[in-house]
């Protein structure tokens, strides 16, 4: 399977109990985390990262 160019990243901001989701272009999981921290800024904690699938995935 070819690597996915997009990753779903769940994150939270410092002091918040809410979790938000972003979709970022990245070459792998570590790159997705790095890009999320670069884009979203200081005080953000990445809590979950998963490849974004082109086809539906059963829950």
SELO-961709 format. One line per 10 residues: number of its first residue (from 1); for each residue x, y, z of N, C-alpha, C. Coordinates in nm, 3 decimals. Example, Ala and Ser with C-alpha at 12.3 -4.5 7.8 and 13.67 -1.06 7.14 Angstrom:
SELO-961709
1> 1.319,-0.569,0.780,1.230,-0.450,0.780,1.320,-0.330,0.780 ~ 1.285,-0.225,0.708,1.367,-0.106,0.714,1.290,0.003,0.787;
//
This chain:
SELO-961709
1> 0.084,-0.117,0.000,0.000,0.000,0.000,0.089,0.124,0.000 ~ 0.057,0.221,-0.084,0.134,0.345,-0.092,0.107,0.432,0.031 ~ 0.207,0.507,0.074,0.186,0.594,0.190,0.077,0.698,0.162 ~ 0.003,0.732,0.263,-0.101,0.834,0.247,-0.040,0.973,0.256 ~ -0.084,1.066,0.173,-0.031,1.201,0.181,-0.101,1.288,0.286 ~ -0.211,1.238,0.342,-0.287,1.316,0.439,-0.302,1.240,0.570 ~ -0.298,1.315,0.680,-0.309,1.256,0.813,-0.410,1.335,0.895 ~ -0.493,1.262,0.971,-0.588,1.325,1.063,-0.518,1.338,1.196 ~ -0.516,1.460,1.250,-0.446,1.487,1.375,-0.545,1.547,1.474 ~ -0.562,1.482,1.588,-0.644,1.537,1.696,-0.551,1.607,1.794;
11> -0.592,1.724,1.839,-0.506,1.802,1.927,-0.589,1.879,2.028 ~ -0.523,1.924,2.133,-0.588,2.008,2.233,-0.496,2.124,2.266 ~ -0.555,2.234,2.304,-0.478,2.351,2.342,-0.458,2.351,2.493 ~ -0.351,2.414,2.538,-0.319,2.419,2.681,-0.437,2.475,2.759 ~ -0.473,2.407,2.867,-0.581,2.452,2.954,-0.720,2.419,2.905 ~ -0.731,2.356,2.789,-0.862,2.323,2.733,-0.893,2.176,2.754 ~ -1.022,2.146,2.767,-1.065,2.006,2.774,-1.124,1.961,2.641 ~ -1.130,2.051,2.543,-1.184,2.018,2.412,-1.075,1.968,2.319 ~ -1.112,1.876,2.232,-1.020,1.823,2.133,-1.070,1.865,1.995 ~ -0.978,1.914,1.913,-1.010,1.953,1.776,-0.937,1.862,1.680;
21> -0.977,1.863,1.555,-0.917,1.776,1.454,-0.872,1.859,1.335 ~ -0.756,1.826,1.281,-0.704,1.890,1.160,-0.658,1.780,1.064 ~ -0.666,1.808,0.935,-0.613,1.717,0.834,-0.494,1.788,0.771 ~ -0.378,1.722,0.777,-0.254,1.781,0.728,-0.188,1.691,0.626 ~ -0.118,1.752,0.532,-0.036,1.676,0.439,0.097,1.644,0.506 ~ 0.137,1.518,0.502,0.264,1.476,0.564,0.307,1.344,0.503 ~ 0.437,1.313,0.515,0.488,1.190,0.455,0.478,1.069,0.549 ~ 0.471,1.092,0.681,0.455,0.983,0.776,0.402,1.038,0.909 ~ 0.380,0.950,1.006,0.321,0.989,1.134,0.404,1.095,1.206 ~ 0.535,1.077,1.211,0.622,1.173,1.281,0.617,1.309,1.212;
31> 0.615,1.307,1.079,0.605,1.432,1.004,0.472,1.501,1.031 ~ 0.364,1.423,1.042,0.232,1.480,1.072,0.232,1.549,1.208 ~ 0.294,1.486,1.307,0.301,1.547,1.441,0.384,1.675,1.435 ~ 0.498,1.670,1.369,0.584,1.788,1.358,0.513,1.903,1.288 ~ 0.446,1.872,1.178,0.375,1.977,1.104,0.259,2.033,1.185 ~ 0.189,1.948,1.258,0.079,1.996,1.343,0.131,2.095,1.446 ~ 0.241,2.062,1.510,0.298,2.151,1.611,0.348,2.280,1.547 ~ 0.405,2.271,1.427,0.452,2.391,1.356,0.335,2.482,1.318 ~ 0.229,2.423,1.265,0.115,2.501,1.215,0.027,2.553,1.328 ~ 0.000,2.468,1.426,-0.097,2.504,1.531,-0.037,2.587,1.642;
41> 0.093,2.581,1.659,0.160,2.672,1.751,0.190,2.618,1.890 ~ 0.247,2.707,1.969,0.289,2.675,2.105,0.167,2.647,2.192 ~ 0.179,2.551,2.282,0.071,2.520,2.374,-0.025,2.414,2.324 ~ 0.003,2.360,2.206,-0.082,2.256,2.149,-0.022,2.120,2.180 ~ -0.106,2.026,2.219,-0.063,1.889,2.243,-0.134,1.798,2.144 ~ -0.058,1.722,2.067,-0.116,1.625,1.974,-0.153,1.501,2.054 ~ -0.280,1.460,2.044,-0.327,1.346,2.123,-0.356,1.221,2.040 ~ -0.362,1.236,1.907,-0.396,1.121,1.823,-0.362,1.153,1.679 ~ -0.303,1.056,1.607,-0.268,1.074,1.466,-0.304,0.945,1.391 ~ -0.369,0.961,1.277,-0.408,0.845,1.198,-0.403,0.881,1.050;
51> -0.362,0.787,0.965,-0.364,0.814,0.821,-0.507,0.840,0.775 ~ -0.524,0.934,0.686,-0.657,0.961,0.630,-0.676,0.868,0.511 ~ -0.787,0.795,0.511,-0.813,0.696,0.407,-0.901,0.754,0.298 ~ -0.872,0.716,0.174,-0.953,0.762,0.062,-1.088,0.691,0.056 ~ -1.094,0.572,0.113,-1.218,0.496,0.112,-1.273,0.489,0.254 ~ -1.399,0.461,0.265,-1.462,0.453,0.397,-1.402,0.338,0.477 ~ -1.385,0.362,0.605,-1.330,0.261,0.695,-1.434,0.232,0.803 ~ -1.463,0.105,0.826,-1.561,0.070,0.928,-1.509,0.107,1.065 ~ -1.597,0.158,1.147,-1.560,0.199,1.282,-1.550,0.080,1.375;
//
